[in-house]
Amino acid sequence: MPFTLTVNGESRTVDVTEDKPLLWVLREDLGLTGTKYGCGIARCGACTVSVDGEATRSCRLPVSSVGERPVVTIEGLEGLDSPAGLAVRSAWRQLDVVQCGYCQSGQIMSATALLSENPDPDDRDIDRAMRGNLCRCGTYQRIRAAIHQAADEMKG
């Protein structure tokens, strides 16, 4: 069945079953492999993308549920002129957040969604927003510091 999605600002049509998870449409059908498969049950956050501005686990979201809502992946984040996206990417580099890197696309997408909604989060806000993103390397302190730094950068 054909589905037309807006992914990273482009209209893309895929011919897939309606229950195929968005993650696999992105990776297999559109070749956007920055979004990672982690657990398959929406608990680890590696598959996080933005769907209409909201951090969304793509491993459990059927493509038929996306509708006309725009999808942004880690690959598309760079093309957005989003203050939160720019600040998060900058802070991640400056603080050398990444260790193995596997979970980081999901971490960055969740952090960007948080700062887009709440440009001045406290630790509790950050913990709540990032709760579903697991990092096997344990870079949680660097992630939190980077989110605070990105928020400060957004303030000017």
N, C-alpha and C positions, 0 to 999 in steps of 0.2 A: 504494500500500500504506500503511495507517495505521501510524504510529509514535507512541507516547506517550513524551514526554520530560519530565523535571523540569528546567525552566529557571528560574533565579532564584527557586527555591522553589515554583514553580507547575507543576502538571501540565498539559502542553500536548500536544494530539494534532494531528499533521500527516499529510496524505495525499500522500506523495511516493515517488519511486523509492528503492529501498534503497541505491543508490550515490550519491545526491545528497549532496554535501559538507555537513557541519554548518554551515559558514559561510553557505551559501546558504539553508539552512533557517532559520537565525536571521534573516538579513537579509530574504529575500523572503517567507517564509511566516509568520514571527512578528513582523516589523517591528522587529527589534532591530538598528538600523544602527550602533551604536557599535563593533561588531567590524568591522574594515576588511579589504578585499581589497587585498593588496599584490602578491604575486608568483604566487600560485597553485600554488607547488611547496614550500610549508612552509619556506622559507629566510629570509624577512624578519621574521616574527613579528607582523606587523600584525593577523593573524587570531587571535591567542592568546586562548583562553578557559580557564577552569578546568573540567576534567572530573574529578570525584571528587577535587578538591583539587590536581590536577596540571596545570601549565601545558601546554596542548595546542594544536597548530596545527589550527584548524578547517577550513582550506581543503582539506585532504587526507583528513580523517576522514569516512568515509561515515556517514550518519545511522544506518544499521543497526548500526554498531559501538558506538554509545553505550550501548545497552541501558538498564539502570536506573540507571546512574551519573548523579549530579546534575551539571548544567551551570550554571556561573555566568559571565555576561558582564559587561562593564564596567558595564552598566546595573544589574545585580543586585548589584554589589560594594557600592554605597552602602547597600543594604538589609541587608547582612550585619553582624552585630555581631562582626566579626572584628578582633582587635587589630592584625593585620598590615595588613589592608585600610584600617582607620582611620588607622594611622600612615603608610602609604604615601601616601594621598590628602592628608593634612595636609602631609607633607614636600614633595610635588610642588608644592603651592600656595605654601608658605613659601619654597621655593628657586626658584620660577618656572621650573620645568624645561621646560615646554612652549615650543616655538618655533612651528613650523607646526602641530603637534599630530596629524598624521596617524597616526604610529606609536604615539602615547602610550597608547592603550587596551591595546595588546599589551604595551607596556613595563610599565604598571601591573599588568596581570594576572600577568606573569612575576615582577615584584618582589614582589608579594603572595604568590605561591606559594613563592618563595625564603624569605621571612621567616616564613611559616607553618611551614616545615620546619626552617629554621635561623635562629633569632632573633638570632644574633650572627655574621653573615658577615664574613669578611675580604675584601680586594680580589679575591683569587683566586676565592673562592666566588662573589662577585658577577659577575666576568667569565665564569665558567663558566655560571652560571644565565642570564645575559643575552646570551650569545654569539649566539644565533639571532635577536636582535631588532636590526634595522637602523634607524638614524635618519639620514635624508638631511641633516638640519640639523646633525648632529654634536654633539648635547647629551649625549654619553656621560659627560663629567665631572660635569655637573649630575645626571644619573641616578644615578651612583655615589654622589655626595654625598647625594642624597635618600634612597637606600637606607640609607646609614650613619645619617643623621639619624632615619629611621623606626625603625631598630633601637635607637638610643639612646632614642627616645621610648617604645618598647615596654618597655624596661628600667625605666622609671619616672622 
